[in-house]
């Protein structure tokens, strides 16, 4: 039998143990050195400090996190990012980590794998001892019921969120609103949402909007907003979102208000609070490379120096920074390794933000692996930050295939950090669960947290009260609602009482007189939702129409639009006459008068001291409403009353213009007139005196339009009205305006007016050789858009192409295809002949031929002239040019080959947002453009005019999405190789 030398094995084992300890120590020292280096790389606002509270291996790839009431941290780890660039099976590396601070020092030292096997999770919110997690196509509820730190409940409560786009363009950021609903971003993507818990409910479909769901019933609703990866509320329930190049967007209006008036041509919900695109500057201190440096998604992506990856914004209201930081919004910019601070100030119904200093950021790093993606409130009033920590943060789908192999997609996949930012003199308070807010807290303790100065405590207590639904909290909530020291607490208490169905009329009335307007805003909304129960609140809302704060008046208009009662319509008219210059106020007022337009008009006229500009703007939109949906008799009465009225020209011209615009799609009801639509409004049985009155008004409008010393806006309105008369009468005036000395907006309106006259002679005016040669690129683009929009213009367009006045390459591919598919066989064949070479040619071959131009030496400044001639009609560069296509200011970092490719082959890759949509309307118009916004009732197209055209859905005959760009191909016909070299040199010059 063989003898074993146990001493030898003992020594070997000891040696192995020593080696393991040494390796672990080395790794620990190495990691400590790396973490210290990361902290040293930060440049933070003076007076602030940044503390690391957890790092790898305890946390990996954090993209979102949240603290529960016990200060446990749930962290979303998107370990599988990036998902496959060209489809393929998703990975299931995503997980939720549960982190604990076991010694109360504010740093997290224990990890549990709460949930694993997820695809690409990206958002989290605590609820009733568990968490909701967004992970498209699903929204999960996860909960640990046996205390082992691992979720044993894992159920899908909502599903159908689109997962067809890349992982960063999906539903995310569940966040609890004051109203008890949980709001989520749409990720610029949307979905067809159902709940497995309620299989009998129909799917809720939506596109590029945001949404909300109720945490108890799982009812899903579409909301306003266009958020990508970031959603936040301020303490008064105002909601802000973000997308890559739009750092801060305010959701001003919800779609359910607009839905109540199907004839209102307004479909916006969001206003940019911050500067956007090329104006949204950042000041990085790293040398990070962004996907904009590679493109080919060229047109529309920016570069270092402006936001390219805005995300994870937070309206901060903690106490651990300074009072000056409360109310500020902080935004992550992961591509350029920084966090920006913006100061937010009221601006009418919405807000405007500004950066507090130039040349530096609130937080930036020289470390190119620092990837801030998410911000959160947390214990002790601090600002908390997730650093995904990757060498490359961009998704491979946005990088050209040939560039992908050169990038390191793997480095950093084992890393991740979460930081806490506080002021330098911040003193940590050790958490005592027995006295602090926790899952075991009494109602009394939770109530004291609602009244706290600390936002995280207020929000956590709010959630706990909703979860418990305990009516024992009602007496304390009533006291807080009226007497709490902090208005933020008063607002929360009001909403909690509302959620508990315990908000009485007396409290609402008192809250409507709170000294802080933010509280009054909320009180007005709750008065509206409780008006059926307490009818006396209607008069309180009528009184609120005179509040000193415009947002209170705005909310009053939103609420009053759904109510009936004495003084309601007069109150709406009062708000309109005071604030009608603001488009949001007009929409709020007009959305609520569908069945009471004549009464509202009468009340509006009775308003004393109305703001003239507000009155004119309201009258134009109101008259369009009459035109869209009023009875023929009411429209004719309105026309005659305006003609008979005295006073300011602007409101009268605006009103008749609005009527004409609205009735233009109702020819069957109003008939036609050889003198134009505005005369058809009068009908055939009108008196000669009425006709003379209209003749006089049109003559006055002609004088206003031609008055070179007049205010341009009034001239534009008068010119627009001429488009609803007849060609013989209006053409002389309109032809005069086809002159470069005419103000641009007036010249463009003259093109629109000629188009509306729908007379072939108008097309001949627009394409006259002398006129055409004098047009700026923007005007040429507008004329071409006009020529392809009217069937009666097409022959004249073809004649201009045949005569060499217009080149076929100036017509976009989408419009060429539409013309070649014309129902008129003769026109279709003629189009095919004219566009044969362009449509049949090999665009990539032309690109290859032009590549040699990139080797030419080119003068940057001479390229400016090429840009102005061929690009400026649609694109802005260095703040000059049109707004049809994306801003090109940042494309200097694009490879020259990518720029050339997208100039010559614009349909090579078209961003969905800029794909051409073609619409034909019931009144015979044809429009092309990209979709700006939409609601159930209407949509808005951005046309090559550079104008936004709202269209009621009921007036749409056909709608198609070609998937093509609005940008014309065939530019090689107007840009030589030498000019192309100059153009690209100019675009890459960045000056």
Secondary structure in CASP SS format (residue, H / E / C, confidence):
PFRMAT SS
TARGET T0000
AUTHOR 0000-0000-0000
METHOD secondary structure of the structure
MODEL  1
X C 1.00
X C 1.00
X C 1.00
X C 1.00
X C 1.00
X H 1.00
X H 1.00
X H 1.00
X H 1.00
X H 1.00
X H 1.00
X H 1.00
X H 1.00
X H 1.00
X H 1.00
X H 1.00
X H 1.00
X H 1.00
X H 1.00
X H 1.00
X H 1.00
X H 1.00
X H 1.00
X H 1.00
X H 1.00
X H 1.00
X H 1.00
X H 1.00
X H 1.00
X H 1.00
X H 1.00
X H 1.00
X H 1.00
X H 1.00
X H 1.00
X H 1.00
X H 1.00
X H 1.00
X H 1.00
X H 1.00
X C 1.00
X E 1.00
X E 1.00
X E 1.00
X C 1.00
X C 1.00
X C 1.00
X E 1.00
X E 1.00
X E 1.00
X E 1.00
X E 1.00
X E 1.00
X E 1.00
X E 1.00
X C 1.00
X C 1.00
X C 1.00
X C 1.00
X C 1.00
X C 1.00
X E 1.00
X E 1.00
X E 1.00
X E 1.00
X E 1.00
X E 1.00
X C 1.00
X C 1.00
X C 1.00
X C 1.00
X C 1.00
X E 1.00
X E 1.00
X E 1.00
X E 1.00
X E 1.00
X C 1.00
X C 1.00
X C 1.00
X C 1.00
X C 1.00
X C 1.00
X C 1.00
X C 1.00
X C 1.00
X C 1.00
X C 1.00
X C 1.00
X C 1.00
X C 1.00
X C 1.00
X C 1.00
X E 1.00
X E 1.00
X E 1.00
X E 1.00
X E 1.00
X E 1.00
X E 1.00
X C 1.00
X C 1.00
X C 1.00
X C 1.00
X C 1.00
X C 1.00
X C 1.00
X C 1.00
X C 1.00
X E 1.00
X E 1.00
X E 1.00
X E 1.00
X E 1.00
X E 1.00
X E 1.00
X E 1.00
X E 1.00
X C 1.00
X C 1.00
X C 1.00
X C 1.00
X E 1.00
X E 1.00
X E 1.00
X E 1.00
X E 1.00
X C 1.00
X C 1.00
X E 1.00
X E 1.00
X E 1.00
X E 1.00
X E 1.00
X E 1.00
X C 1.00
X C 1.00
X E 1.00
X E 1.00
X E 1.00
X E 1.00
X E 1.00
X E 1.00
X C 1.00
X C 1.00
X C 1.00
X C 1.00
X C 1.00
X C 1.00
X C 1.00
X C 1.00
X C 1.00
X E 1.00
X E 1.00
X E 1.00
X E 1.00
X E 1.00
X E 1.00
X E 1.00
X E 1.00
X E 1.00
X C 1.00
X C 1.00
X C 1.00
X C 1.00
X C 1.00
X C 1.00
X C 1.00
X C 1.00
X C 1.00
X C 1.00
X E 1.00
X E 1.00
X E 1.00
X E 1.00
X E 1.00
X C 1.00
X C 1.00
X C 1.00
X C 1.00
X E 1.00
X E 1.00
X E 1.00
X E 1.00
X E 1.00
X C 1.00
X C 1.00
X C 1.00
X C 1.00
X C 1.00
X E 1.00
X E 1.00
X E 1.00
X E 1.00
X C 1.00
X H 1.00
X H 1.00
X H 1.00
X C 1.00
X C 1.00
X C 1.00
X C 1.00
X C 1.00
X E 1.00
X E 1.00
X E 1.00
X C 1.00
X C 1.00
X C 1.00
X E 1.00
X E 1.00
X E 1.00
X E 1.00
X E 1.00
X C 1.00
X C 1.00
X C 1.00
X C 1.00
X C 1.00
X E 1.00
X E 1.00
X E 1.00
X E 1.00
X C 1.00
X C 1.00
X C 1.00
X C 1.00
X C 1.00
X C 1.00
X C 1.00
X E 1.00
X E 1.00
X E 1.00
X C 1.00
X C 1.00
X C 1.00
X C 1.00
X C 1.00
X E 1.00
X E 1.00
X E 1.00
X E 1.00
X E 1.00
X C 1.00
X C 1.00
X E 1.00
X E 1.00
X E 1.00
X E 1.00
X E 1.00
X E 1.00
X C 1.00
X C 1.00
X C 1.00
X H 1.00
X H 1.00
X H 1.00
X H 1.00
X H 1.00
X C 1.00
X C 1.00
X C 1.00
X C 1.00
X C 1.00
X C 1.00
X C 1.00
X C 1.00
X C 1.00
X C 1.00
X E 1.00
X E 1.00
X E 1.00
X C 1.00
X C 1.00
X C 1.00
X E 1.00
X H 1.00
X H 1.00
X H 1.00
X C 1.00
X E 1.00
X C 1.00
X C 1.00
X C 1.00
X C 1.00
X C 1.00
X C 1.00
X C 1.00
X C 1.00
X C 1.00
X H 1.00
X H 1.00
X H 1.00
X C 1.00
X C 1.00
X C 1.00
X C 1.00
X C 1.00
X C 1.00
X C 1.00
X C 1.00
X C 1.00
X C 1.00
X C 1.00
X C 1.00
X E 1.00
X C 1.00
X C 1.00
X C 1.00
X E 1.00
X E 1.00
X E 1.00
X E 1.00
X E 1.00
X E 1.00
X C 1.00
X C 1.00
X C 1.00
X C 1.00
X C 1.00
X C 1.00
X C 1.00
X H 1.00
X H 1.00
X H 1.00
X C 1.00
X C 1.00
X C 1.00
X E 1.00
X E 1.00
X E 1.00
X E 1.00
X E 1.00
X H 1.00
X H 1.00
X H 1.00
X C 1.00
X E 1.00
X E 1.00
X E 1.00
X E 1.00
X E 1.00
X E 1.00
X E 1.00
X E 1.00
X E 1.00
X E 1.00
X C 1.00
X C 1.00
X E 1.00
X E 1.00
X E 1.00
X E 1.00
X E 1.00
X E 1.00
X C 1.00
X C 1.00
X C 1.00
X C 1.00
X C 1.00
X C 1.00
X C 1.00
X E 1.00
X E 1.00
X E 1.00
X C 1.00
X C 1.00
X C 1.00
X C 1.00
X C 1.00
X C 1.00
X E 1.00
X E 1.00
X E 1.00
X E 1.00
X E 1.00
X E 1.00
X C 1.00
X H 1.00
X H 1.00
X H 1.00
X C 1.00
X E 1.00
X E 1.00
X E 1.00
X E 1.00
X E 1.00
X C 1.00
X C 1.00
X C 1.00
X C 1.00
X C 1.00
X C 1.00
X C 1.00
X C 1.00
X H 1.00
X H 1.00
X H 1.00
X C 1.00
X C 1.00
X H 1.00
X H 1.00
X H 1.00
X H 1.00
X C 1.00
X C 1.00
X C 1.00
X C 1.00
X C 1.00
X C 1.00
X C 1.00
X C 1.00
X C 1.00
X C 1.00
X C 1.00
X C 1.00
X E 1.00
X E 1.00
X E 1.00
X E 1.00
X E 1.00
X E 1.00
X E 1.00
X C 1.00
X C 1.00
X C 1.00
X C 1.00
X C 1.00
X C 1.00
X C 1.00
X C 1.00
X C 1.00
X C 1.00
X C 1.00
X C 1.00
X C 1.00
X C 1.00
X C 1.00
X C 1.00
X C 1.00
X C 1.00
X C 1.00
X H 1.00
X H 1.00
X H 1.00
X H 1.00
X H 1.00
X H 1.00
X H 1.00
X H 1.00
X C 1.00
X C 1.00
X C 1.00
X C 1.00
X H 1.00
X H 1.00
X H 1.00
X H 1.00
X H 1.00
X H 1.00
X H 1.00
X H 1.00
X H 1.00
X H 1.00
X H 1.00
X H 1.00
X H 1.00
X H 1.00
X C 1.00
X C 1.00
X H 1.00
X H 1.00
X H 1.00
X H 1.00
X H 1.00
X H 1.00
X H 1.00
X H 1.00
X H 1.00
X H 1.00
X H 1.00
X H 1.00
X H 1.00
X C 1.00
X C 1.00
X C 1.00
X H 1.00
X H 1.00
X H 1.00
X H 1.00
X H 1.00
X H 1.00
X H 1.00
X H 1.00
X H 1.00
X H 1.00
X H 1.00
X H 1.00
X H 1.00
X C 1.00
X C 1.00
X C 1.00
X C 1.00
X C 1.00
X H 1.00
X H 1.00
X H 1.00
X H 1.00
X H 1.00
X H 1.00
X H 1.00
X C 1.00
X C 1.00
X C 1.00
X C 1.00
X C 1.00
X H 1.00
X H 1.00
X H 1.00
X H 1.00
X H 1.00
X H 1.00
X H 1.00
X H 1.00
X H 1.00
X H 1.00
X H 1.00
X H 1.00
X H 1.00
X C 1.00
X C 1.00
X C 1.00
X C 1.00
X C 1.00
X C 1.00
X C 1.00
X H 1.00
X H 1.00
X H 1.00
X H 1.00
X H 1.00
X H 1.00
X H 1.00
X H 1.00
X C 1.00
X C 1.00
X C 1.00
X C 1.00
X C 1.00
X H 1.00
X H 1.00
X H 1.00
X H 1.00
X H 1.00
X H 1.00
X H 1.00
X H 1.00
X H 1.00
X H 1.00
X H 1.00
X C 1.00
X C 1.00
X C 1.00
X C 1.00
X C 1.00
X C 1.00
X C 1.00
X H 1.00
X H 1.00
X H 1.00
X H 1.00
X H 1.00
X H 1.00
X H 1.00
X H 1.00
X H 1.00
X H 1.00
X H 1.00
X H 1.00
X C 1.00
X C 1.00
X C 1.00
X H 1.00
X H 1.00
X H 1.00
X H 1.00
X H 1.00
X H 1.00
X H 1.00
X H 1.00
X C 1.00
X C 1.00
X C 1.00
X C 1.00
X C 1.00
X C 1.00
X H 1.00
X H 1.00
X H 1.00
X H 1.00
X H 1.00
X H 1.00
X H 1.00
X H 1.00
X H 1.00
X H 1.00
X C 1.00
X C 1.00
X C 1.00
X C 1.00
X C 1.00
X H 1.00
X H 1.00
X H 1.00
X H 1.00
X H 1.00
X H 1.00
X H 1.00
X H 1.00
X H 1.00
X H 1.00
X H 1.00
X H 1.00
X H 1.00
X H 1.00
X H 1.00
X H 1.00
X H 1.00
X H 1.00
X C 1.00
X C 1.00
X H 1.00
X H 1.00
X H 1.00
X H 1.00
X H 1.00
X H 1.00
X H 1.00
X H 1.00
X H 1.00
X H 1.00
X H 1.00
X H 1.00
X H 1.00
X C 1.00
X C 1.00
X C 1.00
X C 1.00
X H 1.00
X H 1.00
X H 1.00
X H 1.00
X H 1.00
X H 1.00
X H 1.00
X H 1.00
X H 1.00
X H 1.00
X H 1.00
X H 1.00
X H 1.00
X H 1.00
X H 1.00
X C 1.00
X C 1.00
X C 1.00
X H 1.00
X H 1.00
X H 1.00
X H 1.00
X C 1.00
X C 1.00
X C 1.00
X C 1.00
X C 1.00
X C 1.00
X H 1.00
X H 1.00
X H 1.00
X H 1.00
X C 1.00
X C 1.00
X C 1.00
X C 1.00
X C 1.00
X C 1.00
X C 1.00
X H 1.00
X H 1.00
X H 1.00
X H 1.00
X H 1.00
X H 1.00
X H 1.00
X H 1.00
X H 1.00
X H 1.00
X H 1.00
X H 1.00
X H 1.00
X H 1.00
X H 1.00
X H 1.00
X H 1.00
X H 1.00
X H 1.00
X C 1.00
X C 1.00
X C 1.00
X C 1.00
X C 1.00
X H 1.00
X H 1.00
X H 1.00
X H 1.00
X H 1.00
X H 1.00
X H 1.00
X H 1.00
X H 1.00
X H 1.00
X H 1.00
X C 1.00
X C 1.00
X C 1.00
X C 1.00
X H 1.00
X H 1.00
X H 1.00
X H 1.00
X H 1.00
X H 1.00
X H 1.00
X H 1.00
X H 1.00
X H 1.00
X C 1.00
X C 1.00
X C 1.00
X C 1.00
X C 1.00
X C 1.00
X C 1.00
X H 1.00
X H 1.00
X H 1.00
X H 1.00
X H 1.00
X H 1.00
X H 1.00
X H 1.00
X H 1.00
X H 1.00
X H 1.00
X H 1.00
X H 1.00
X H 1.00
X C 1.00
X C 1.00
X H 1.00
X H 1.00
X H 1.00
X H 1.00
X H 1.00
X H 1.00
X H 1.00
X C 1.00
X C 1.00
X H 1.00
X H 1.00
X H 1.00
X H 1.00
X H 1.00
X H 1.00
X C 1.00
X C 1.00
X H 1.00
X H 1.00
X H 1.00
X H 1.00
X H 1.00
X H 1.00
X H 1.00
X H 1.00
X H 1.00
X H 1.00
X H 1.00
X H 1.00
X H 1.00
X C 1.00
X H 1.00
X H 1.00
X H 1.00
X H 1.00
X H 1.00
X H 1.00
X H 1.00
X H 1.00
X H 1.00
X H 1.00
X H 1.00
X H 1.00
X C 1.00
X C 1.00
X C 1.00
X C 1.00
X C 1.00
X H 1.00
X H 1.00
X H 1.00
X C 1.00
X C 1.00
X H 1.00
X H 1.00
X H 1.00
X H 1.00
X H 1.00
X H 1.00
X H 1.00
X H 1.00
X C 1.00
X C 1.00
X C 1.00
X C 1.00
X H 1.00
X H 1.00
X H 1.00
X H 1.00
X H 1.00
X H 1.00
X H 1.00
X H 1.00
X H 1.00
X H 1.00
X C 1.00
X H 1.00
X H 1.00
X H 1.00
X H 1.00
X H 1.00
X C 1.00
X C 1.00
X H 1.00
X H 1.00
X H 1.00
X H 1.00
X H 1.00
X H 1.00
X H 1.00
X H 1.00
X H 1.00
X H 1.00
X H 1.00
X H 1.00
X H 1.00
X C 1.00
X C 1.00
X C 1.00
X C 1.00
X H 1.00
X H 1.00
X H 1.00
X H 1.00
X H 1.00
X H 1.00
X H 1.00
X H 1.00
X H 1.00
X H 1.00
X H 1.00
X C 1.00
X C 1.00
X C 1.00
X C 1.00
X C 1.00
X E 1.00
X E 1.00
X C 1.00
X C 1.00
X E 1.00
X E 1.00
X C 1.00
X C 1.00
X C 1.00
X C 1.00
X C 1.00
X C 1.00
X C 1.00
X C 1.00
X C 1.00
X H 1.00
X H 1.00
X H 1.00
X C 1.00
X C 1.00
X H 1.00
X H 1.00
X H 1.00
X H 1.00
X H 1.00
X H 1.00
X H 1.00
X H 1.00
X H 1.00
X C 1.00
X C 1.00
X C 1.00
X C 1.00
X C 1.00
X C 1.00
X C 1.00
X H 1.00
X H 1.00
X H 1.00
X E 1.00
X E 1.00
X E 1.00
X E 1.00
X E 1.00
X E 1.00
X E 1.00
X C 1.00
X C 1.00
X C 1.00
X C 1.00
X E 1.00
X E 1.00
X E 1.00
X E 1.00
X E 1.00
X E 1.00
X E 1.00
X E 1.00
X E 1.00
X C 1.00
X C 1.00
X C 1.00
X E 1.00
X E 1.00
X E 1.00
X E 1.00
X E 1.00
X C 1.00
X C 1.00
X C 1.00
X C 1.00
X C 1.00
X E 1.00
X E 1.00
X E 1.00
X E 1.00
X E 1.00
X H 1.00
X H 1.00
X H 1.00
X E 1.00
X E 1.00
X E 1.00
X E 1.00
X E 1.00
X E 1.00
X E 1.00
X E 1.00
X E 1.00
X E 1.00
X C 1.00
X C 1.00
X C 1.00
X C 1.00
X C 1.00
X H 1.00
X H 1.00
X H 1.00
X C 1.00
X C 1.00
X C 1.00
X H 1.00
X H 1.00
X H 1.00
X H 1.00
X H 1.00
X H 1.00
X H 1.00
X H 1.00
X H 1.00
X H 1.00
X H 1.00
X H 1.00
X H 1.00
X C 1.00
X C 1.00
END
